[in-house]
Amino acid sequence: GQSTLEEALESFRTVRRFRVLVCGGDGTVGWVLAMIDSLHLDYTPPVAILPLGTGNDLARELGWGGGGRRGAHTRLVELLTDVERAQVTLLDRWLVRFGDARIGRRTNSDPPARTLQNYMGIGVDAKVALDWHTRRQMAPHLFTSQLRNKLRYARYGARQLFQGGAFNSL
């Protein structure tokens, strides 16, 4: 959980040089990066990805693969050697604040903010991703197979695209 990750990162606060291996998908990577940001460490560690998520888009783009066979058959020592020898690539991330854009409209609180990486979706793709995330949070035991998750995601996305009213406004 969050406290375990925070404790693990805090335990490295005095270590001058280390790397983090995230085992999961894009959501897990985003969560770990957000935690690293929130701790304001003196040293920001490079992050490697063992792609175990559903999409693994970020891992694929950064050269860690998309999951499946490499992740399943790579021996731990080889994987850790790859992490240690990997070239560090900088990642663009954005802090986006959501607020009321109407002129003269003010609130007493700061607008909600989100840090984004990879991409941002608006419309059907965003709805599918949010619904998927919500369902997975409510029943994680139903989302244990990477292949089955991809098939379900594609089926659900197609259903939303063709039956969910995405073309009603065209």
Buried (B, 14 or more C-beta within 10 A) or exposed (E): EEEEBBEEBEEBEEEEEEEBBBBBBBBBBBBBBBBBEEBEBEEEBBBBBBBBBBBBBBBBBBEBBBBBEEBEEBEEEEBBEBBEEBEEEEBEEEEEEEEEEEEEEEEEEEEEEEEEBBEEEEEBBEBBBEBBEEBBEEEEEEBEEBEEBBEBBEEBBEEBBEEBEBEEEE
